[in-house]
Amino acid sequence: MQTQLSLSKKPNINHHEACSQLLMVIERFREIDAEMQAQSIAVLLKVAKHPVPIKMSEIATELGLSQSTVSRNVAFLGDWNRRKEEGHKLLEAYEDPMERRRKLVRLTAKGKRFLKSTNQIIFQE
């Protein structure tokens, strides 16, 4: 089930300004990778939304993506992608100490700084 963002709940919102800010946020993502896909952005934001590390399987379920797609996107946003090329280092995946077969994902320091910069655009801080 997907939820829709309703801009009509805030009568004083300037839709042109909101679109401008959204475009600036998208451009921040494009600075990281000009061809970044929406599912990579969704994975990053899903992890960022959780105050504690999140299970990779939970990301897959909540976003309606396959486990392999989430794994590929976490690698793309992590240290090394599936082609053994250097990743973007925004996310870190590690073994769950309670269940070694399970992977947990969290933001790296670089990922936190990146998202702080997007928040500054959105909230004009």
N, C-alpha and C positions, 0 to 999 in steps of 0.2 A: 504494500500500500504506500503510495507516494503522497506527500503533502504538498500543497501548492502555497507559494508565498503570495499573500494578498496585500497589495499596496493600498487597497482601498480602506483598510482599517485605520490608517492615519490620514485624516483629512488634510493635514498641512504639508504632506510630502510633495516635493517637486519631482515629478516623474522624469523630467529632462535631466535634472541633477542626479537622480538615482541611476539613470542609464549611463550617465557620464562617469560616475564612480564605479559602476560595474565594469565598464570598459577599461578603466584604469587598473582595476584588479586583474582583469584578464590579461592586460599588457604586462603586469608584474609576473604572471605565470609564464607568459611568452618570453620574458627575459631569462627565465630558467631554461626553457626549451621552447623554441618557436613552433614546434609541432606537438606540444603536449596535448593529449587527448582528454576529453571530458571525464572519462572513467578514472584517469590518473588523478585529476583534480578532486573528484568525488572521494577517492580512497584517502587522499591526504586530508581532506576536510572531515571525513568520518573519524579518522584517527585523532585529529586535532580537537574534535568535539568531546572526546572522552578524557576525563581528568586522570585516569589511570590507563596503563597499557591495555589494549583490546586484542582479543583473540582474532587471528586471521579468518577463522571460520565465521565469526560474528560479523566481520566486515562483509564477507561474501553474502551472508544471509540478509543483512540489513540493506545492502545495495542491490541485491538481486543479481549478483555476478557469480560466475563459477569460481571455485577455489583456485583453479589454475590462473584465471584472469587476475584475481586479487594478488596471488603470489608474484605474478609477472609485474604488476604495477608497483608492488612494494619493493621489488628488486630494482625497478626503474627509478623509484624515488629514494632508494637506499644507496648502499655502497657500490654494488656491482650489478649490472643488468644481466639478462640471460645470455648475452653475447660476450660476457666477460669484459665489458667495457665499463669504465668508471661511471657510477651512477651520480645522482644529484645530491645525495647525502642529507635528505630532508627527513627520512624515516629510518628507524632501526628495527629489525626483526631479530628476535632471539628466542631460544628454547624456554618454554615454561618450566620452571624448576619443579613444579608439582606434577607435570605430565609432559615428559620429554618429547612426545610426538607432536605436541601442540606448540604453535608459534604465537608469540605475543608481539605486538607492534606498538611503537611509541614514536613521538617526534624526537628528532635530534635537537641539539642546541641551534644548529643552522635552521632547522625546520621551524622552531619557535620564533627565531628572529624574522624569518620570512613571513610567517603568519602575522606577526606583530606589525610588519610593514603594510600588509594588506588591511589590517584593522585600522591603521592610521588613515588610510584612504577612505575606508567606509565611514568611520566615525569622525573624520577630519580632526584628528588629535594633533 
